[in-house]
Amino acid sequence: MSTGYRTLWLSDIHLGTRSSRAEELLHFLEETAADRIYLVGDVVDLQSMKSRPLFADTHMRVVSELISLASRGTEVIYIPGNHDFEFRSIAGRDICGIPVLLEACHVTPGGKRLLVTHGDVLDECIRMGTNLEKFGAAAYFVVRQLDETLNRLRRCLGQDYFPLSALVKEKMRGAQEYIQRFEAIAAEYAAGRGYDGIVCGHIHRPAIRTINGTLYANDGDWVEHGTALAENSDGQLGILGWQSDTVIESVVSAA
């Protein structure tokens, strides 16, 4: 099939929560196409739904669209994360034609092997539990609640999403230290297992960079950033964003 991209990676959609930007993702999927789509965890936030059940029509439409894409020939692969870990119990089986895997090995056109995993497997190596990080986590939770309320109001007024929580996180030293540590350990983890790089989600921070000779790529999220990682036919990687009803490619890097 003729498509715009060879591969797309999507994660941290958090369907089942008020903060999920499901409608924007639907528009994004309408404007992009790929031979293969990796769903890299936290697609449905089963953890939040246990205490606060919510599944809007747009959330169901995202699920339906992904199933429809799989039925029309797009290879869709689902790798559960920490918020939808229950699906890990059926790894090796399919859900409506979509295989469920614990992790995957993606091979680029140039022959490089990239480990695809949600990223929560690294948590025990990263969390140091400092007071700065604990304060940052508590403050960030409050900001996320404000972000959700603010952007619900902006949607009602027909305005674009305002990345309040993402902007605040950029200014929090504890959050920045955690992100930098995550990226370094993720690259080291992939290299230690013989991979040329890693693609993950989990920390809601889109990025493409090389760390000590190992490629680190994070597809971001559909809560704060509204981004995906894309690979073109030549193996170049880029971060795609959805902004003002348009797909924007913000970073390009050779894989």
N, C-alpha and C positions, 0 to 999 in steps of 0.2 A: 504494500500500500504506500502511496505517496504521502509523506508527512512532513511537518516542519522540523521535527527533532528526532534524533535516534533514540534518546532516552530522557525521561523526566523523573526527578525524585521529589516526592511530596511527603511531609510529615507534620506532626503536631497540629492537626486540624481541629482536634478537640470537639468533634461533633457531640452534641448532648450538653453543651454548656452555652451560656448566654454570650460568652466572649468569642465564640467561633465565628469567623468571617465566612460562613458557608456560602452566602449569596455571591460574594466576590469571587470565591473559588469556582462556583458554577460558571460565571462569566469567563473566568480565566480558562477553564476547560473547553469552553465553546470557541475560544480564540486561539488555542494551541492544539497541537496534535503530536503524537510520538509513536514510535514502533513499540516502545516498552515504557511502562510506568512502574516505578518502585514506590510503594506506600511504606514509609520508613517509621512506622509506629505512632502511637497516640492519635490514631485516626478517629476513633470513638472513645470518649472519655468515660469509661465504665466506672472509674473510681468516683468521679463527681456525681454521676447519675444515681449512685447508691444512696446518696443523701439528699440530692436535689434533682429528681427526675425531670428531664426536659429533652424533647426531640422534636424540633420545629419541622415544618413541611420542607423548608429549604435544606435541612440536614438530611432528610430522607431522600431528597432529590440528588444530593451529592452521592449518596450510596448507590442510588439507581443509575446515575450517570457512569460511575465507575464500573458497575456490573455490565451496563450497556456497552461501554468501550471494550471490555473483555470479550463480550459476545460478538463484537464486530471485527475482531482480529487484533486489537492491541494486547500485547502481553502485559498483564497487570500482576504484580507480585506483592504480597502483603507480608511485612515483617512487623509483628506487634511490638509495642513499647511498654513502658512501665504503667501507663494509664489504661492500657487495654491488654495487659499481660495474660488475662484469662484465655485469650486466643492462642497462646503459646502451647496450650495443652493439645491442640489439634494440628500442630506443625506436621507437615508432610501430607496433609489433606487439602482439599479445595473448599472454598466457600463460593458458591454460585460461579464456578469456573475460574476463581482466583486462588492460586496456590498460596498456602500459608507456610512461611519459612522462619526459622529462628534468626538466620542471617543469610547473606548471599554473596557470591563472588561475581562482580561485574568486570568484564573484559572490554577494554577500550579498543577502538579500531587499530591503535598502535601496539596492542598486545599487553598493555599494563593491566595488572590485576588489582581491583579495588574492593576492599571489604565493605559491605553494606550492612549496617547494624544501627539500631535506634540510638544507642549510646549509653543507656542506663547501666550496661554491664561495667562501665568504668566508675560508677559512683563511689564504690568502696575505696578506690585508689585516690579519689579526688577530694572528698569531703574531709576537711581538717577540723571542722567544728569550732573555728575561732569565734570570739565574741563579735568581731566585725562582720563575719559571714552570717551569724545568727541574727544580728541586728538588721543586716541588709535583707535577709529573707523575710523578716517580719515587716519591714518597711515596704518591701516590694509587693507583699500580699495586699497591703492597704492601697498602694498605687494601682494595682490591677483592678481592684474593686472600683476605684474612681474612674479608671480608664473605661471599664465596662459601662458605667452610668453615663459618662460623658459621651461616649460614642453611640449609645442607644439614642440619646437625645439628638445627636448630629444626624443619625440616619433618619429620624422622624422629620428633620428639617431639610433633608435631601442633600446633606453635606458629606464630603469625603471623610474617611477614617482619619483620625488624628492620633499619631503614635505616642501617646503620653507615657505609657509604661516603658516603651523602648527608649525614649529620650531620657527618662529618669535613670534607667539602668545604665546608660552610657556615663552618667555622672557619679555613680556609686562605686567607690573604690573596691569595696568587698566583692561586688558583682563582677567587676573587671578582673580582679585577681582570680576569681573562680573560673571565669571564661578562659583566661589565658592558660590556667593550669589544665583545664579540660582539653583544650586544643592540643597542648604539648603531649599529654598522656595518651590522647586518642591516636596521634601520629606514631608515638612510640609503641603503642599496643599493636597497631597494624603492621609496622615494620618488624616487630618481634615475631609475628606470625607469618612472615614471608610475603606480605602484600606490598605493593608499590604505593598504596594510599588507602584512605578510608573516606566513606561518605556516611554521614549520620545526621541526626536531628537533636532532639532532647533539650538543648539549652536555649532554643529560640534565638539563635544568632547566626544569620546567613554569612558564609565566608568561603573563600577559596584561597588557600595559600600553601606554600611548601615549607615544611618544618623539618630541618635536619635531613633534607633529601626525600622526605615522604610527603605525598600530597594529602592535605587535609581539606575536606569540603563539607560544608554544612548547608542543608537546603533551607534552613530557617523555619518558618511556621506560618499558620493561618489564624493567628490570634493577634500578634503584635505587628508583624512585618508584611504578611501576605506575599510570600516568596516561594520559589521552587528552584531547584538546580536543574540545568538542562545541558545535554550533550548533543552537539551537532554531528553530522555525518563524518566530519574530519577528526572528531574526538575532542574538539574544544569544549570547555565547560564555561557556563555562564550562569549568573544569578538572574532569574526572571522575577519581576515584581508586577503587581497589579496596582495601577495608580490612575485615577481619573478615567476609568473605563478603557485603559490602554495597557497592553503588555510592554514592559520596559526592561531591556537587558542592561544590567548595571555593571557587571564584571565579566570579563572573558579571560580564560586561562587555558593554556595547552595542557592536556592530560597525558 
